[in-house]
């Protein structure tokens, strides 16, 4: 979960060259609601995987 916190820490922008084209990308940090939703989704996925492993 620390990974998600680090990813949403700051707004980021970058410029790079892809196949000769300049590409600018701007990333906005996720809202607290989005972070909560992502953490819940990851928790559910891990719980389901552990349950499958236990039953196998």
N, C-alpha and C positions, 0 to 999 in steps of 0.2 A: 504494500500500500504506500510505502514511502516513495516509490517510483512515481506514482500518480501525483503526489504532492509536489515532487520536484519538477514534473512536467508542467504543472499549472502555475509555477511560481512567478513567471514574468512573461510579459508580452515580448515576442521575438519577431524579428524580420531578418531576411537574408536575401542576398543577391548572388546568383551564380550563373554560369554559362553552360547551357545544355545544347549540344549539337550546333554550336555557333550562335545560339540565341541567348540574349540576356533574359534571365527569369528572376522576377522579384516575388518573394513570398512573405506575407505578413500573417502571423498567428496571434490570435487573441487568447488570453487565458480563459479556461472554462469557468462558468459561474459556479457558485457553491452548490446549486441544485444539480448541475450536470455532474460535478464531482461525486456528490452523494449517490446519484443514480449509477455511475460507473462502478463505484466501490460496492454497491449492493449487487450489481450484476456479476462482478468478479467473485464475490463471496458465494453467490448462488451457484455459479459454475464450479467452484472448488468443492463446495459441499456435495453437489451431485456427483462429481468425479470420485470423491472419497467414498460416497455411499455405494457407487458401482464397484469400486475396488474391494470394499468390505463384503459385498454380496458374491463376488466372483470366487 
